[in-house]
């Protein structure tokens, strides 16, 4: 499990920049063939935490 925190300086960047960063994370996750779940947490309309939980399929 990995959690990515967006620091205070990044929170002050416009919502479009956060959306671009979120898109990049999701694109990389899909390209890697990720199997699991992604949780995105918001505070006051800003992304604060992205949590990826990987599952192993056997």
Residue pairs with C-beta under 8 A, 6 or more apart in sequence:
1 51
1 52
1 53
1 54
2 51
2 52
3 49
3 50
3 51
3 52
4 25
4 49
4 50
4 51
4 52
5 48
5 49
6 18
6 21
6 46
6 47
6 48
6 49
6 50
10 17
10 18
10 21
11 46
11 48
15 45
15 46
18 46
18 47
21 47
22 40
22 47
22 50
25 50
26 38
29 38
29 52
34 52
34 54
35 54
35 55
35 56
35 57
36 52
36 53
36 54
36 55
37 52
37 53
37 55
38 50
38 51
38 52
38 53
39 49
39 50
39 51
39 52
39 53
40 47
40 49
40 50
40 51
41 47
41 48
41 49
41 50
41 51
42 48
